[in-house]
Amino acid sequence: MIRAALEALSTWAIPFLLVAIPLAGLIRGVKVYDVFIEGAKEGFEVAVRIIPFLVGILVAIGMFRGSGAMDLLTSALRPLADATGFPSELVPLAILRSLTGSGSLAFTTDIVQTHGPDSLLARMASTIYGSTETTFYVLAVYFGAVGIRRTRHTVPAALVGDLVAAIAAVAVCTWLF
């Protein structure tokens, strides 16, 4: 009964919102199409403003990976991971996820294909992928969009959040599976 209700809700949620929001605007006398076009123009302007920040972060990530620094960092962290029970196969994912969405997705996909989708390692990798963020990309885009140059405590706090999420993902998957 509850499952059927949730399935019906998930099936109709988006279509309902797509009709309800413009309808509410029309009822309030808002020129919905004109407001939509103004929002689209503003979104385009934001996209143009953040392009330099996107290029910068993508170049920096490419240099980090291409220089071999990623391999050195991964190798240095493996003994610590092994000593704490964190699977050493997931150390590169925990690092990559903060840097690049596509790189971490490729790494997660490789783990799933190598170990099977129902393996504990694949479930841990998928949970890490879903519970962490591409921190540097997000900071470059959002801070760049509003012109913030000094991140101060944001980067360390975000990286601690990613670390805690990765550790929690491994712990929860170990506990559940």
PAKOLDREN-607852 format. One record per residue (C-alpha): residue in one letter; x, y, z; residue number from 1. Coordinates in nm, 4 decimals, padded with zeros to 6 digits, always signed. Layout:
<'a' <X Y Z> NUM> ...
REM end
This chain:
<'m' <+00.0000 +00.0000 +00.0000> 1> <'i' <+00.2704 +00.2518 +00.1032> 2> <'r' <+00.5001 +00.1370 -00.1770> 3> <'a' <+00.2246 +00.1846 -00.4365> 4> <'a' <+00.1533 +00.5329 -00.3017> 5> <'l' <+00.5231 +00.6262 -00.3176> 6> <'e' <+00.5511 +00.4934 -00.6733> 7> <'a' <+00.2455 +00.6940 -00.7799> 8> <'l' <+00.3849 +01.0025 -00.6077> 9> <'s' <+00.7244 +00.9668 -00.7769> 10> <'t' <+00.5597 +00.9106 -01.1160> 11> <'w' <+00.3407 +01.2209 -01.0945> 12> <'a' <+00.5608 +01.4624 -00.8951> 13> <'i' <+00.7445 +01.6219 -01.1890> 14> <'p' <+00.4419 +01.6510 -01.4214> 15> <'f' <+00.2432 +01.8016 -01.1329> 16> <'l' <+00.5131 +02.0624 -01.0640> 17> <'l' <+00.5468 +02.1454 -01.4346> 18> <'v' <+00.1765 +02.2300 -01.4427> 19> <'a' <+00.1294 +02.3696 -01.0908> 20> <'i' <+00.4096 +02.6301 -01.0928> 21> <'p' <+00.3046 +02.8099 -01.4151> 22> <'l' <-00.0609 +02.7801 -01.3116> 23> <'a' <+00.0143 +02.9439 -00.9746> 24> <'g' <+00.1955 +03.2234 -01.1593> 25> <'l' <-00.0969 +03.2775 -01.3930> 26> <'i' <-00.3405 +03.2898 -01.1009> 27> <'r' <-00.1245 +03.5589 -00.9373> 28> <'g' <-00.1120 +03.7593 -01.2588> 29> <'v' <+00.2544 +03.6922 -01.3354> 30> <'k' <+00.3551 +03.6927 -01.7018> 31> <'v' <+00.5014 +03.3426 -01.6762> 32> <'y' <+00.6673 +03.3282 -02.0181> 33> <'d' <+00.8317 +03.6705 -01.9802> 34> <'v' <+00.9650 +03.5807 -01.6346> 35> <'f' <+01.0934 +03.2489 -01.7717> 36> <'i' <+01.2778 +03.4267 -02.0548> 37> <'e' <+01.4340 +03.6768 -01.8109> 38> <'g' <+01.5547 +03.3880 -01.5954> 39> <'a' <+01.7010 +03.2130 -01.8998> 40> <'k' <+01.8882 +03.5315 -01.9975> 41> <'e' <+02.0288 +03.5639 -01.6468> 42> <'g' <+02.1334 +03.1975 -01.6492> 43> <'f' <+02.3179 +03.2483 -01.9769> 44> <'e' <+02.5007 +03.5511 -01.8368> 45> <'v' <+02.6070 +03.3512 -01.5297> 46> <'a' <+02.7317 +03.0708 -01.7543> 47> <'v' <+02.9468 +03.3156 -01.9522> 48> <'r' <+03.0863 +03.4675 -01.6287> 49> <'i' <+03.1953 +03.1309 -01.4871> 50> <'i' <+03.3662 +02.9923 -01.7992> 51> <'p' <+03.7141 +03.1194 -01.6952> 52> <'f' <+03.6765 +02.9508 -01.3554> 53> <'l' <+03.5682 +02.6236 -01.5171> 54> <'v' <+03.8614 +02.6279 -01.7567> 55> <'g' <+04.1000 +02.7027 -01.4694> 56> <'i' <+03.9781 +02.4176 -01.2494> 57> <'l' <+03.9734 +02.1688 -01.5384> 58> <'v' <+04.3305 +02.2601 -01.6362> 59> <'a' <+04.4453 +02.2319 -01.2727> 60> <'i' <+04.2833 +01.8881 -01.2369> 61> <'g' <+04.4387 +01.7719 -01.5627> 62> <'m' <+04.7811 +01.8881 -01.4480> 63> <'f' <+04.7385 +01.7194 -01.1081> 64> <'r' <+04.6503 +01.3869 -01.2664> 65> <'g' <+04.8928 +01.4143 -01.5589> 66> <'s' <+05.1908 +01.5011 -01.3403> 67> <'g' <+05.1629 +01.1804 -01.1416> 68> <'a' <+05.0785 +01.3650 -00.8204> 69> <'m' <+04.7546 +01.1667 -00.7939> 70> <'d' <+04.9471 +00.8379 -00.8042> 71> <'l' <+05.1957 +00.9618 -00.5438> 72> <'l' <+04.9189 +01.0776 -00.3106> 73> <'t' <+04.7283 +00.7516 -00.3541> 74> <'s' <+05.0403 +00.5449 -00.2829> 75> <'a' <+05.1169 +00.7510 +00.0272> 76> <'l' <+04.7646 +00.7061 +00.1657> 77> <'r' <+04.7303 +00.3303 +00.1024> 78> <'p' <+04.9126 +00.2197 +00.4212> 79> <'l' <+04.6929 +00.4483 +00.6306> 80> <'a' <+04.3810 +00.3181 +00.4578> 81> <'d' <+04.4856 -00.0440 +00.5105> 82> <'a' <+04.5569 +00.0217 +00.8782> 83> <'t' <+04.2131 +00.1773 +00.9354> 84> <'g' <+04.0086 -00.0770 +00.7409> 85> <'f' <+03.9255 +00.1596 +00.4552> 86> <'p' <+03.9565 -00.0449 +00.1321> 87> <'s' <+04.2738 +00.0702 -00.0419> 88> <'e' <+04.1036 +00.0178 -00.3793> 89> <'l' <+03.8736 +00.3096 -00.2936> 90> <'v' <+04.1446 +00.5605 -00.1982> 91> <'p' <+04.1763 +00.6957 -00.5552> 92> <'l' <+03.7981 +00.7378 -00.5718> 93> <'a' <+03.7905 +00.9280 -00.2431> 94> <'i' <+04.0531 +01.1655 -00.3822> 95> <'l' <+03.9145 +01.1893 -00.7363> 96> <'r' <+03.5602 +01.2637 -00.6237> 97> <'s' <+03.6649 +01.6002 -00.4782> 98> <'l' <+03.8343 +01.6899 -00.8044> 99> <'t' <+03.6324 +01.5596 -01.0964> 100> <'g' <+03.2870 +01.4170 -01.1509> 101> <'s' <+03.3633 +01.2421 -01.4800> 102> <'g' <+03.6918 +01.0956 -01.3541> 103> <'s' <+03.5309 +00.9639 -01.0372> 104> <'l' <+03.2371 +00.8240 -01.2370> 105> <'a' <+03.4777 +00.6410 -01.4662> 106> <'f' <+03.6640 +00.5019 -01.1653> 107> <'t' <+03.3378 +00.3929 -00.9972> 108> <'t' <+03.2191 +00.2309 -01.3206> 109> <'d' <+03.5475 +00.0405 -01.3471> 110> <'i' <+03.5099 -00.0908 -00.9908> 111> <'v' <+03.1521 -00.2015 -01.0604> 112> <'q' <+03.2544 -00.3755 -01.3830> 113> <'t' <+03.5596 -00.5395 -01.2264> 114> <'h' <+03.4027 -00.6615 -00.9018> 115> <'g' <+03.0348 -00.6905 -01.0015> 116> <'p' <+02.7476 -00.4595 -00.9126> 117> <'d' <+02.6467 -00.6533 -00.6013> 118> <'s' <+02.9945 -00.6751 -00.4527> 119> <'l' <+03.0668 -00.4945 -00.1288> 120> <'l' <+03.3400 -00.2900 -00.2959> 121> <'a' <+03.1065 -00.1750 -00.5758> 122> <'r' <+02.8395 -00.0794 -00.3248> 123> <'m' <+03.0936 +00.1169 -00.1224> 124> <'a' <+03.2215 +00.2924 -00.4354> 125> <'s' <+02.8691 +00.3785 -00.5463> 126> <'t' <+02.7811 +00.5100 -00.2019> 127> <'i' <+03.0972 +00.7221 -00.1896> 128> <'y' <+03.0173 +00.8566 -00.5360> 129> <'g' <+02.6648 +00.9473 -00.4320> 130> <'s' <+02.7436 +01.0930 -00.0909> 131> <'t' <+03.0414 +01.3138 -00.1732> 132> <'e' <+03.0774 +01.6195 -00.3922> 133> <'t' <+03.3115 +01.7486 -00.6618> 134> <'t' <+03.4300 +02.0090 -00.4139> 135> <'f' <+03.6808 +02.2021 -00.6231> 136> <'y' <+03.4502 +02.2147 -00.9232> 137> <'v' <+03.1578 +02.3391 -00.7135> 138> <'l' <+03.3708 +02.5989 -00.5373> 139> <'a' <+03.5117 +02.7238 -00.8678> 140> <'v' <+03.1675 +02.7495 -01.0251> 141> <'y' <+02.9679 +02.8952 -00.7367> 142> <'f' <+03.2349 +03.1177 -00.5905> 143> <'g' <+03.3335 +03.2258 -00.9393> 144> <'a' <+02.9739 +03.3078 -01.0269> 145> <'v' <+02.9405 +03.5506 -00.7373> 146> <'g' <+03.2977 +03.6817 -00.7475> 147> <'i' <+03.4368 +03.5335 -00.4250> 148> <'r' <+03.8159 +03.5047 -00.4520> 149> <'r' <+03.9160 +03.4050 -00.0977> 150> <'t' <+03.7784 +03.0719 +00.0118> 151> <'r' <+03.9365 +03.0857 +00.3580> 152> <'h' <+03.7822 +02.8005 +00.5570> 153> <'t' <+03.5539 +02.6708 +00.2830> 154> <'v' <+03.8033 +02.4373 +00.1164> 155> <'p' <+03.9213 +02.2646 +00.4366> 156> <'a' <+03.5639 +02.2320 +00.5651> 157> <'a' <+03.4421 +02.0888 +00.2350> 158> <'l' <+03.7308 +01.8413 +00.2164> 159> <'v' <+03.6652 +01.7274 +00.5735> 160> <'g' <+03.3015 +01.6776 +00.4741> 161> <'d' <+03.4088 +01.4651 +00.1765> 162> <'l' <+03.6421 +01.2597 +00.3962> 163> <'v' <+03.3728 +01.1999 +00.6572> 164> <'a' <+03.1237 +01.1053 +00.3847> 165> <'a' <+03.3673 +00.8524 +00.2345> 166> <'i' <+03.4416 +00.6966 +00.5738> 167> <'a' <+03.0715 +00.6877 +00.6614> 168> <'a' <+02.9888 +00.5296 +00.3246> 169> <'v' <+03.2352 +00.2472 +00.3877> 170> <'a' <+03.1112 +00.2011 +00.7456> 171> <'v' <+02.7432 +00.1971 +00.6480> 172> <'c' <+02.7979 -00.0422 +00.3585> 173> <'t' <+03.0037 -00.2725 +00.5807> 174> <'w' <+02.7252 -00.2665 +00.8367> 175> <'l' <+02.4400 -00.3165 +00.5890> 176> <'f' <+02.5967 -00.5664 +00.3521> 177> 
REM end
